[in-house]
């Protein structure tokens, strides 16, 4: 499975905005997108949920369960 994305936007704040976009934003957005699609691919192909989902599920299993009360 292969995902392809494309970002097409214009920056604001003139020259400074273009420099910040080129050095920081585009690489960060590209990395975050690749990471999230990689997590989605593993979930779809291997049934391995993304780490935050797995951690939340594990934490929920470890919470003390409320005691069941019989209603009379």
PyMOL Python script that loads the backbone (N, CA, C, O; Angstrom):
from pymol import cmd

cmd.read_pdbstr("""\
ATOM      1  N   UNK A   1       0.853  -1.163   0.000  1.00  0.00           N
ATOM      2  CA  UNK A   1       0.000   0.000   0.000  1.00  0.00           C
ATOM      3  C   UNK A   1       0.904   1.234   0.000  1.00  0.00           C
ATOM      4  O   UNK A   1       1.892   1.297   0.732  1.00  0.00           O
ATOM      5  N   UNK A   2       0.551   2.199  -0.824  1.00  0.00           N
ATOM      6  CA  UNK A   2       1.361   3.400  -0.912  1.00  0.00           C
ATOM      7  C   UNK A   2       0.441   4.619  -0.901  1.00  0.00           C
ATOM      8  O   UNK A   2      -0.545   4.667  -1.636  1.00  0.00           O
ATOM      9  N   UNK A   3       0.769   5.598  -0.068  1.00  0.00           N
ATOM     10  CA  UNK A   3       0.018   6.836   0.013  1.00  0.00           C
ATOM     11  C   UNK A   3       0.860   7.955  -0.587  1.00  0.00           C
ATOM     12  O   UNK A   3       2.064   8.038  -0.342  1.00  0.00           O
ATOM     13  N   UNK A   4       0.227   8.802  -1.362  1.00  0.00           N
ATOM     14  CA  UNK A   4       0.917   9.948  -1.946  1.00  0.00           C
ATOM     15  C   UNK A   4       0.146  11.205  -1.556  1.00  0.00           C
ATOM     16  O   UNK A   4      -1.075  11.269  -1.700  1.00  0.00           O
ATOM     17  N   UNK A   5       0.872  12.195  -1.065  1.00  0.00           N
ATOM     18  CA  UNK A   5       0.225  13.453  -0.672  1.00  0.00           C
ATOM     19  C   UNK A   5       0.900  14.614  -1.384  1.00  0.00           C
ATOM     20  O   UNK A   5       2.017  14.494  -1.888  1.00  0.00           O
ATOM     21  N   UNK A   6       0.201  15.733  -1.412  1.00  0.00           N
ATOM     22  CA  UNK A   6       0.731  16.933  -2.045  1.00  0.00           C
ATOM     23  C   UNK A   6       0.239  18.131  -1.250  1.00  0.00           C
ATOM     24  O   UNK A   6      -0.954  18.248  -0.970  1.00  0.00           O
ATOM     25  N   UNK A   7       1.137  19.007  -0.893  1.00  0.00           N
ATOM     26  CA  UNK A   7       0.767  20.233  -0.190  1.00  0.00           C
ATOM     27  C   UNK A   7       0.938  21.401  -1.144  1.00  0.00           C
ATOM     28  O   UNK A   7       2.008  21.593  -1.721  1.00  0.00           O
ATOM     29  N   UNK A   8      -0.107  22.169  -1.304  1.00  0.00           N
ATOM     30  CA  UNK A   8      -0.045  23.323  -2.188  1.00  0.00           C
ATOM     31  C   UNK A   8      -0.658  24.507  -1.449  1.00  0.00           C
ATOM     32  O   UNK A   8      -1.879  24.612  -1.326  1.00  0.00           O
ATOM     33  N   UNK A   9       0.180  25.372  -0.971  1.00  0.00           N
ATOM     34  CA  UNK A   9      -0.297  26.552  -0.265  1.00  0.00           C
ATOM     35  C   UNK A   9       0.689  27.694  -0.462  1.00  0.00           C
ATOM     36  O   UNK A   9       1.839  27.485  -0.850  1.00  0.00           O
ATOM     37  N   UNK A  10       0.223  28.888  -0.190  1.00  0.00           N
ATOM     38  CA  UNK A  10       1.086  30.056  -0.292  1.00  0.00           C
ATOM     39  C   UNK A  10       1.399  30.549   1.113  1.00  0.00           C
ATOM     40  O   UNK A  10       0.555  30.501   2.008  1.00  0.00           O
ATOM     41  N   UNK A  11       2.614  31.020   1.288  1.00  0.00           N
ATOM     42  CA  UNK A  11       3.016  31.512   2.601  1.00  0.00           C
ATOM     43  C   UNK A  11       2.673  32.992   2.733  1.00  0.00           C
ATOM     44  O   UNK A  11       2.454  33.690   1.742  1.00  0.00           O
ATOM     45  N   UNK A  12       2.633  33.446   3.964  1.00  0.00           N
ATOM     46  CA  UNK A  12       2.422  34.862   4.250  1.00  0.00           C
ATOM     47  C   UNK A  12       3.702  35.430   4.856  1.00  0.00           C
ATOM     48  O   UNK A  12       4.671  34.699   5.065  1.00  0.00           O
ATOM     49  N   UNK A  13       3.706  36.668   5.124  1.00  0.00           N
ATOM     50  CA  UNK A  13       4.792  37.377   5.796  1.00  0.00           C
ATOM     51  C   UNK A  13       6.046  37.508   4.929  1.00  0.00           C
ATOM     52  O   UNK A  13       7.163  37.552   5.446  1.00  0.00           O
ATOM     53  N   UNK A  14       5.853  37.569   3.611  1.00  0.00           N
ATOM     54  CA  UNK A  14       6.944  37.883   2.704  1.00  0.00           C
ATOM     55  C   UNK A  14       8.126  36.929   2.765  1.00  0.00           C
ATOM     56  O   UNK A  14       7.969  35.714   2.883  1.00  0.00           O
ATOM     57  N   UNK A  15       9.314  37.516   2.680  1.00  0.00           N
ATOM     58  CA  UNK A  15      10.555  36.742   2.638  1.00  0.00           C
ATOM     59  C   UNK A  15      10.738  35.885   3.889  1.00  0.00           C
ATOM     60  O   UNK A  15      11.135  34.723   3.798  1.00  0.00           O
ATOM     61  N   UNK A  16      10.448  36.459   5.052  1.00  0.00           N
ATOM     62  CA  UNK A  16      10.614  35.717   6.314  1.00  0.00           C
ATOM     63  C   UNK A  16       9.690  34.495   6.328  1.00  0.00           C
ATOM     64  O   UNK A  16      10.106  33.408   6.730  1.00  0.00           O
ATOM     65  N   UNK A  17       8.457  34.669   5.898  1.00  0.00           N
ATOM     66  CA  UNK A  17       7.516  33.548   5.842  1.00  0.00           C
ATOM     67  C   UNK A  17       7.993  32.440   4.918  1.00  0.00           C
ATOM     68  O   UNK A  17       7.853  31.258   5.231  1.00  0.00           O
ATOM     69  N   UNK A  18       8.562  32.827   3.771  1.00  0.00           N
ATOM     70  CA  UNK A  18       9.067  31.828   2.826  1.00  0.00           C
ATOM     71  C   UNK A  18      10.254  31.062   3.406  1.00  0.00           C
ATOM     72  O   UNK A  18      10.368  29.850   3.219  1.00  0.00           O
ATOM     73  N   UNK A  19      11.131  31.765   4.103  1.00  0.00           N
ATOM     74  CA  UNK A  19      12.300  31.107   4.699  1.00  0.00           C
ATOM     75  C   UNK A  19      11.867  30.137   5.808  1.00  0.00           C
ATOM     76  O   UNK A  19      12.330  28.998   5.858  1.00  0.00           O
ATOM     77  N   UNK A  20      10.982  30.595   6.689  1.00  0.00           N
ATOM     78  CA  UNK A  20      10.497  29.733   7.777  1.00  0.00           C
ATOM     79  C   UNK A  20       9.768  28.527   7.203  1.00  0.00           C
ATOM     80  O   UNK A  20       9.913  27.412   7.704  1.00  0.00           O
ATOM     81  N   UNK A  21       8.986  28.750   6.152  1.00  0.00           N
ATOM     82  CA  UNK A  21       8.268  27.654   5.517  1.00  0.00           C
ATOM     83  C   UNK A  21       9.248  26.627   4.949  1.00  0.00           C
ATOM     84  O   UNK A  21       9.081  25.425   5.155  1.00  0.00           O
ATOM     85  N   UNK A  22      10.258  27.098   4.241  1.00  0.00           N
ATOM     86  CA  UNK A  22      11.212  26.196   3.596  1.00  0.00           C
ATOM     87  C   UNK A  22      12.071  25.433   4.603  1.00  0.00           C
ATOM     88  O   UNK A  22      12.350  24.249   4.415  1.00  0.00           O
ATOM     89  N   UNK A  23      12.481  26.105   5.657  1.00  0.00           N
ATOM     90  CA  UNK A  23      13.388  25.493   6.625  1.00  0.00           C
ATOM     91  C   UNK A  23      12.645  24.672   7.680  1.00  0.00           C
ATOM     92  O   UNK A  23      13.133  23.625   8.107  1.00  0.00           O
ATOM     93  N   UNK A  24      11.477  25.139   8.097  1.00  0.00           N
ATOM     94  CA  UNK A  24      10.798  24.507   9.231  1.00  0.00           C
ATOM     95  C   UNK A  24       9.475  23.831   8.857  1.00  0.00           C
ATOM     96  O   UNK A  24       9.317  22.626   9.050  1.00  0.00           O
ATOM     97  N   UNK A  25       8.528  24.607   8.325  1.00  0.00           N
ATOM     98  CA  UNK A  25       7.168  24.089   8.146  1.00  0.00           C
ATOM     99  C   UNK A  25       7.065  22.934   7.160  1.00  0.00           C
ATOM    100  O   UNK A  25       6.530  21.882   7.508  1.00  0.00           O
ATOM    101  N   UNK A  26       7.555  23.101   5.963  1.00  0.00           N
ATOM    102  CA  UNK A  26       7.393  22.031   4.966  1.00  0.00           C
ATOM    103  C   UNK A  26       8.066  20.730   5.402  1.00  0.00           C
ATOM    104  O   UNK A  26       7.451  19.669   5.298  1.00  0.00           O
ATOM    105  N   UNK A  27       9.318  20.779   5.891  1.00  0.00           N
ATOM    106  CA  UNK A  27       9.906  19.511   6.369  1.00  0.00           C
ATOM    107  C   UNK A  27       9.108  18.900   7.525  1.00  0.00           C
ATOM    108  O   UNK A  27       8.925  17.684   7.573  1.00  0.00           O
ATOM    109  N   UNK A  28       8.634  19.731   8.453  1.00  0.00           N
ATOM    110  CA  UNK A  28       7.869  19.219   9.586  1.00  0.00           C
ATOM    111  C   UNK A  28       6.539  18.622   9.141  1.00  0.00           C
ATOM    112  O   UNK A  28       6.152  17.548   9.602  1.00  0.00           O
ATOM    113  N   UNK A  29       5.847  19.309   8.256  1.00  0.00           N
ATOM    114  CA  UNK A  29       4.573  18.796   7.751  1.00  0.00           C
ATOM    115  C   UNK A  29       4.803  17.505   6.961  1.00  0.00           C
ATOM    116  O   UNK A  29       4.032  16.553   7.087  1.00  0.00           O
ATOM    117  N   UNK A  30       5.855  17.472   6.151  1.00  0.00           N
ATOM    118  CA  UNK A  30       6.169  16.256   5.402  1.00  0.00           C
ATOM    119  C   UNK A  30       6.482  15.089   6.310  1.00  0.00           C
ATOM    120  O   UNK A  30       6.008  13.977   6.080  1.00  0.00           O
ATOM    121  N   UNK A  31       7.284  15.332   7.352  1.00  0.00           N
ATOM    122  CA  UNK A  31       7.630  14.266   8.295  1.00  0.00           C
ATOM    123  C   UNK A  31       6.386  13.765   9.029  1.00  0.00           C
ATOM    124  O   UNK A  31       6.170  12.558   9.143  1.00  0.00           O
ATOM    125  N   UNK A  32       5.568  14.701   9.527  1.00  0.00           N
ATOM    126  CA  UNK A  32       4.368  14.315  10.281  1.00  0.00           C
ATOM    127  C   UNK A  32       3.391  13.542   9.403  1.00  0.00           C
ATOM    128  O   UNK A  32       2.771  12.580   9.857  1.00  0.00           O
ATOM    129  N   UNK A  33       3.253  13.954   8.164  1.00  0.00           N
ATOM    130  CA  UNK A  33       2.350  13.254   7.240  1.00  0.00           C
ATOM    131  C   UNK A  33       2.869  11.853   6.952  1.00  0.00           C
ATOM    132  O   UNK A  33       2.101  10.891   6.976  1.00  0.00           O
ATOM    133  N   UNK A  34       4.162  11.728   6.680  1.00  0.00           N
ATOM    134  CA  UNK A  34       4.739  10.406   6.413  1.00  0.00           C
ATOM    135  C   UNK A  34       4.576   9.496   7.629  1.00  0.00           C
ATOM    136  O   UNK A  34       4.239   8.320   7.488  1.00  0.00           O
ATOM    137  N   UNK A  35       4.815  10.040   8.819  1.00  0.00           N
ATOM    138  CA  UNK A  35       4.678   9.244  10.041  1.00  0.00           C
ATOM    139  C   UNK A  35       3.242   8.771  10.233  1.00  0.00           C
ATOM    140  O   UNK A  35       3.008   7.607  10.557  1.00  0.00           O
ATOM    141  N   UNK A  36       2.274   9.675  10.034  1.00  0.00           N
ATOM    142  CA  UNK A  36       0.885   9.294  10.264  1.00  0.00           C
ATOM    143  C   UNK A  36       0.394   8.295   9.224  1.00  0.00           C
ATOM    144  O   UNK A  36      -0.364   7.385   9.559  1.00  0.00           O
ATOM    145  N   UNK A  37       0.815   8.450   7.957  1.00  0.00           N
ATOM    146  CA  UNK A  37       0.411   7.474   6.953  1.00  0.00           C
ATOM    147  C   UNK A  37       1.105   6.136   7.165  1.00  0.00           C
ATOM    148  O   UNK A  37       0.529   5.093   6.858  1.00  0.00           O
ATOM    149  N   UNK A  38       2.318   6.145   7.680  1.00  0.00           N
ATOM    150  CA  UNK A  38       2.992   4.897   8.010  1.00  0.00           C
ATOM    151  C   UNK A  38       2.242   4.172   9.128  1.00  0.00           C
ATOM    152  O   UNK A  38       2.080   2.952   9.086  1.00  0.00           O
ATOM    153  N   UNK A  39       1.792   4.920  10.114  1.00  0.00           N
ATOM    154  CA  UNK A  39       1.008   4.314  11.195  1.00  0.00           C
ATOM    155  C   UNK A  39      -0.302   3.751  10.653  1.00  0.00           C
ATOM    156  O   UNK A  39      -0.713   2.660  11.048  1.00  0.00           O
ATOM    157  N   UNK A  40      -0.960   4.476   9.755  1.00  0.00           N
ATOM    158  CA  UNK A  40      -2.207   3.993   9.155  1.00  0.00           C
ATOM    159  C   UNK A  40      -1.948   2.729   8.338  1.00  0.00           C
ATOM    160  O   UNK A  40      -2.740   1.788   8.389  1.00  0.00           O
ATOM    161  N   UNK A  41      -0.854   2.699   7.590  1.00  0.00           N
ATOM    162  CA  UNK A  41      -0.507   1.525   6.788  1.00  0.00           C
ATOM    163  C   UNK A  41      -0.305   0.296   7.667  1.00  0.00           C
ATOM    164  O   UNK A  41      -0.809  -0.783   7.356  1.00  0.00           O
ATOM    165  N   UNK A  42       0.439   0.458   8.777  1.00  0.00           N
ATOM    166  CA  UNK A  42       0.648  -0.677   9.690  1.00  0.00           C
ATOM    167  C   UNK A  42      -0.674  -1.149  10.292  1.00  0.00           C
ATOM    168  O   UNK A  42      -0.881  -2.346  10.492  1.00  0.00           O
ATOM    169  N   UNK A  43      -1.560  -0.206  10.578  1.00  0.00           N
ATOM    170  CA  UNK A  43      -2.853  -0.565  11.155  1.00  0.00           C
ATOM    171  C   UNK A  43      -3.675  -1.358  10.140  1.00  0.00           C
ATOM    172  O   UNK A  43      -4.286  -2.368  10.490  1.00  0.00           O
ATOM    173  N   UNK A  44      -3.691  -0.907   8.889  1.00  0.00           N
ATOM    174  CA  UNK A  44      -4.486  -1.585   7.869  1.00  0.00           C
ATOM    175  C   UNK A  44      -3.892  -2.927   7.461  1.00  0.00           C
ATOM    176  O   UNK A  44      -4.624  -3.901   7.287  1.00  0.00           O
ATOM    177  N   UNK A  45      -2.578  -2.988   7.308  1.00  0.00           N
ATOM    178  CA  UNK A  45      -1.943  -4.215   6.809  1.00  0.00           C
ATOM    179  C   UNK A  45      -1.683  -5.247   7.897  1.00  0.00           C
ATOM    180  O   UNK A  45      -1.776  -6.448   7.644  1.00  0.00           O
ATOM    181  N   UNK A  46      -1.360  -4.798   9.098  1.00  0.00           N
ATOM    182  CA  UNK A  46      -0.949  -5.733  10.149  1.00  0.00           C
ATOM    183  C   UNK A  46      -1.874  -5.747  11.360  1.00  0.00           C
ATOM    184  O   UNK A  46      -1.682  -6.540  12.281  1.00  0.00           O
ATOM    185  N   UNK A  47      -2.884  -4.863  11.360  1.00  0.00           N
ATOM    186  CA  UNK A  47      -3.786  -4.793  12.504  1.00  0.00           C
ATOM    187  C   UNK A  47      -3.142  -4.160  13.726  1.00  0.00           C
ATOM    188  O   UNK A  47      -3.659  -4.289  14.836  1.00  0.00           O
ATOM    189  N   UNK A  48      -2.031  -3.485  13.537  1.00  0.00           N
ATOM    190  CA  UNK A  48      -1.306  -2.850  14.649  1.00  0.00           C
ATOM    191  C   UNK A  48      -1.781  -1.409  14.768  1.00  0.00           C
ATOM    192  O   UNK A  48      -1.442  -0.578  13.926  1.00  0.00           O
ATOM    193  N   UNK A  49      -2.563  -1.098  15.803  1.00  0.00           N
ATOM    194  CA  UNK A  49      -3.064   0.271  15.931  1.00  0.00           C
ATOM    195  C   UNK A  49      -1.944   1.258  16.237  1.00  0.00           C
ATOM    196  O   UNK A  49      -0.903   0.874  16.770  1.00  0.00           O
ATOM    197  N   UNK A  50      -2.156   2.523  15.903  1.00  0.00           N
ATOM    198  CA  UNK A  50      -1.145   3.538  16.221  1.00  0.00           C
ATOM    199  C   UNK A  50      -0.828   3.546  17.710  1.00  0.00           C
ATOM    200  O   UNK A  50      -1.691   3.236  18.532  1.00  0.00           O
ATOM    201  N   UNK A  51       0.381   3.892  18.054  1.00  0.00           N
ATOM    202  CA  UNK A  51       0.845   3.839  19.437  1.00  0.00           C
ATOM    203  C   UNK A  51      -0.061   4.569  20.411  1.00  0.00           C
ATOM    204  O   UNK A  51      -0.386   3.991  21.448  1.00  0.00           O
ATOM    205  N   UNK A  52      -0.500   5.818  20.150  1.00  0.00           N
ATOM    206  CA  UNK A  52      -1.375   6.477  21.133  1.00  0.00           C
ATOM    207  C   UNK A  52      -2.649   5.679  21.397  1.00  0.00           C
ATOM    208  O   UNK A  52      -3.109   5.601  22.537  1.00  0.00           O
ATOM    209  N   UNK A  53      -3.223   5.083  20.343  1.00  0.00           N
ATOM    210  CA  UNK A  53      -4.428   4.271  20.520  1.00  0.00           C
ATOM    211  C   UNK A  53      -4.117   3.043  21.359  1.00  0.00           C
ATOM    212  O   UNK A  53      -4.888   2.690  22.253  1.00  0.00           O
ATOM    213  N   UNK A  54      -3.008   2.396  21.084  1.00  0.00           N
ATOM    214  CA  UNK A  54      -2.618   1.205  21.845  1.00  0.00           C
ATOM    215  C   UNK A  54      -2.334   1.556  23.297  1.00  0.00           C
ATOM    216  O   UNK A  54      -2.717   0.813  24.201  1.00  0.00           O
ATOM    217  N   UNK A  55      -1.663   2.684  23.530  1.00  0.00           N
ATOM    218  CA  UNK A  55      -1.371   3.094  24.904  1.00  0.00           C
ATOM    219  C   UNK A  55      -2.643   3.417  25.675  1.00  0.00           C
ATOM    220  O   UNK A  55      -2.771   3.047  26.842  1.00  0.00           O
ATOM    221  N   UNK A  56      -3.581   4.102  25.038  1.00  0.00           N
ATOM    222  CA  UNK A  56      -4.851   4.412  25.702  1.00  0.00           C
ATOM    223  C   UNK A  56      -5.634   3.145  26.015  1.00  0.00           C
ATOM    224  O   UNK A  56      -6.229   3.023  27.086  1.00  0.00           O
ATOM    225  N   UNK A  57      -5.632   2.205  25.079  1.00  0.00           N
ATOM    226  CA  UNK A  57      -6.348   0.943  25.320  1.00  0.00           C
ATOM    227  C   UNK A  57      -5.715   0.181  26.484  1.00  0.00           C
ATOM    228  O   UNK A  57      -6.425  -0.371  27.324  1.00  0.00           O
ATOM    229  N   UNK A  58      -4.394   0.149  26.535  1.00  0.00           N
ATOM    230  CA  UNK A  58      -3.698  -0.526  27.632  1.00  0.00           C
ATOM    231  C   UNK A  58      -4.002   0.156  28.961  1.00  0.00           C
ATOM    232  O   UNK A  58      -4.267  -0.519  29.956  1.00  0.00           O
ATOM    233  N   UNK A  59      -3.966   1.472  28.985  1.00  0.00           N
ATOM    234  CA  UNK A  59      -4.255   2.214  30.218  1.00  0.00           C
ATOM    235  C   UNK A  59      -5.682   1.948  30.689  1.00  0.00           C
ATOM    236  O   UNK A  59      -5.925   1.800  31.887  1.00  0.00           O
ATOM    237  N   UNK A  60      -6.617   1.890  29.755  1.00  0.00           N
ATOM    238  CA  UNK A  60      -8.011   1.627  30.116  1.00  0.00           C
ATOM    239  C   UNK A  60      -8.172   0.234  30.715  1.00  0.00           C
ATOM    240  O   UNK A  60      -8.962   0.042  31.640  1.00  0.00           O
ATOM    241  N   UNK A  61      -7.427  -0.735  30.193  1.00  0.00           N
ATOM    242  CA  UNK A  61      -7.505  -2.103  30.735  1.00  0.00           C
ATOM    243  C   UNK A  61      -6.948  -2.176  32.152  1.00  0.00           C
ATOM    244  O   UNK A  61      -7.370  -3.016  32.947  1.00  0.00           O
ATOM    245  N   UNK A  62      -6.005  -1.298  32.466  1.00  0.00           N
ATOM    246  CA  UNK A  62      -5.369  -1.346  33.779  1.00  0.00           C
ATOM    247  C   UNK A  62      -6.096  -0.529  34.839  1.00  0.00           C
ATOM    248  O   UNK A  62      -5.755  -0.608  36.019  1.00  0.00           O
ATOM    249  N   UNK A  63      -7.086   0.249  34.439  1.00  0.00           N
ATOM    250  CA  UNK A  63      -7.850   1.022  35.424  1.00  0.00           C
ATOM    251  C   UNK A  63      -8.667   0.077  36.293  1.00  0.00           C
ATOM    252  O   UNK A  63      -9.161  -0.941  35.809  1.00  0.00           O
ATOM    253  N   UNK A  64      -8.811   0.406  37.572  1.00  0.00           N
ATOM    254  CA  UNK A  64      -9.666  -0.436  38.413  1.00  0.00           C
ATOM    255  C   UNK A  64     -11.106  -0.376  37.906  1.00  0.00           C
ATOM    256  O   UNK A  64     -11.624   0.691  37.575  1.00  0.00           O
ATOM    257  N   UNK A  65     -11.718  -1.517  37.855  1.00  0.00           N
ATOM    258  CA  UNK A  65     -13.090  -1.593  37.369  1.00  0.00           C
ATOM    259  C   UNK A  65     -14.051  -1.370  38.536  1.00  0.00           C
ATOM    260  O   UNK A  65     -13.821  -1.875  39.636  1.00  0.00           O
ATOM    261  N   UNK A  66     -15.122  -0.619  38.302  1.00  0.00           N
ATOM    262  CA  UNK A  66     -16.096  -0.420  39.378  1.00  0.00           C
ATOM    263  C   UNK A  66     -16.769  -1.743  39.740  1.00  0.00           C
ATOM    264  O   UNK A  66     -16.998  -2.608  38.895  1.00  0.00           O
ATOM    265  N   UNK A  67     -17.068  -1.859  41.006  1.00  0.00           N
ATOM    266  CA  UNK A  67     -17.718  -3.083  41.459  1.00  0.00           C
ATOM    267  C   UNK A  67     -19.175  -3.072  41.032  1.00  0.00           C
ATOM    268  O   UNK A  67     -19.850  -2.043  41.068  1.00  0.00           O
ATOM    269  N   UNK A  68     -19.634  -4.230  40.633  1.00  0.00           N
ATOM    270  CA  UNK A  68     -21.034  -4.345  40.242  1.00  0.00           C
ATOM    271  C   UNK A  68     -21.889  -4.468  41.495  1.00  0.00           C
ATOM    272  O   UNK A  68     -21.599  -5.284  42.370  1.00  0.00           O
ATOM    273  N   UNK A  69     -22.924  -3.674  41.583  1.00  0.00           N
ATOM    274  CA  UNK A  69     -23.854  -3.721  42.721  1.00  0.00           C
ATOM    275  C   UNK A  69     -25.152  -4.358  42.261  1.00  0.00           C
ATOM    276  O   UNK A  69     -25.713  -4.019  41.219  1.00  0.00           O
ATOM    277  N   UNK A  70     -25.607  -5.303  43.086  1.00  0.00           N
ATOM    278  CA  UNK A  70     -26.878  -5.936  42.751  1.00  0.00           C
ATOM    279  C   UNK A  70     -28.005  -5.042  43.225  1.00  0.00           C
ATOM    280  O   UNK A  70     -27.978  -4.547  44.352  1.00  0.00           O
ATOM    281  N   UNK A  71     -28.987  -4.833  42.377  1.00  0.00           N
ATOM    282  CA  UNK A  71     -30.148  -4.047  42.751  1.00  0.00           C
ATOM    283  C   UNK A  71     -31.209  -4.982  43.284  1.00  0.00           C
ATOM    284  O   UNK A  71     -31.563  -5.981  42.657  1.00  0.00           O
ATOM    285  N   UNK A  72     -31.710  -4.633  44.456  1.00  0.00           N
ATOM    286  CA  UNK A  72     -32.723  -5.501  45.076  1.00  0.00           C
ATOM    287  C   UNK A  72     -34.095  -4.962  44.831  1.00  0.00           C
ATOM    288  O   UNK A  72     -35.080  -5.554  45.274  1.00  0.00           O
TER     289      UNK A  72
END
""", "prot")
cmd.dss("prot")
cmd.show_as("cartoon", "prot")
cmd.util.cbc("prot")
cmd.orient("prot")
